[in-house]
């Protein structure tokens, strides 16, 4: 039990950490925005006060002084209103954190496989919503979250707010994506992301394709030079593009001018978005499904003669999901009747037909009672009851 508990805790720590980290990231972003806005306003107030003090020393004027003080007070009132708005905005991730901690408090290692457990039911819905959000089905995900009253447990707003960036990239515009990079530049730098430089290179490529070669050179000096230390090879490669026309036959530069680069930028943005907010690189639905499939992925499941109605791996759809997964190794196995799906043991022994196929005693008995003979499902051969023999497994 202790090992099971530890493995589940590790799993939750590794794959569910975004549940608490996303609201924290949102609060940090709000605090950074608030700090910049307040510092800017306080700098204006500070300069106004300094100017007022100097003016009072040189030539005191009551009316001008009162007018300046009123302006400073109005400015401070504006700062107060901004802080109140920021407080309301910060309340949203705060409530989400509270709801998520209460949800995690329901977690019970002994009920991980219990169908209908409150924690398990909510978690299944979260995993499905997470999958839908990653695939861009935001309206469907939102409808499910509202129906089950779990909007605080999922991150719909993050995907909804970044949907416009994906759409702008699909329309071959980098403006919104570059703004997003500026907002998250600290995180992207820690992640060693290449998204921003790829956006800059794409803008340079578009200028070169439009025939604006001098404008492209100016752009490169202003923006690409900032990344020269780490991406000089890519910059040189793109700069050489100025020597080629649109209809060039050079494979490397033909690929560079191809529209598929925009699709790669969309995919790179999605990956960086997940990394910034500590989501898993792949949907949790895929990870959990593959974990379960891996435990059942045996060689026998792919053999027609060993079909088992109770084995999900005998289903073609599950076999497609398991294509790239390794086969599992079972140290201790059990005999299962592929006719009834029941385990063959002392109470339901394995019985051998004259053609060598093995089925359970109970399954053959039911078949004999209904048909009056035994019909082998694999070969369609008919046998009498006296033809079968009991199998002994060493």
Secondary structure, DSSP 8 states (H G I E B T S, - for coil): -HHHHHHHHHHHHHHSTHHHHHHHHHHHHHHHHHHHHHHHHHHHHHHHHHHHHHHHHHS--HHHHHHHHHHHHHHHHHHHHHHHHHHHHHHHHHHHHHHHHHHHHT--GGGTT-TT-HHHHHHHHHHHHHHHHHTT-HHHHHHHHHHTT-GGGS-HHHHHHHHHHHHHHHTT--HHHHHHHHHTHHHHHHTT--HHHHHHHHHHHHHHHTT-HHHHHHHHHHTGGGGHHHHHHHHHHHHGGGGS-TT---HHHHHHTSTHHHHHHHHHHHHHHHHHTT--SS-HHHHHHHHHHHHH--GGGG-GGG--TT-GGGSHHHHHHTTTS-----SS---B-TTT--B-SSSS-EEE-TTS-EEEHHHHHHHHHHHSSEE-TTT--EE-GGG-EE----
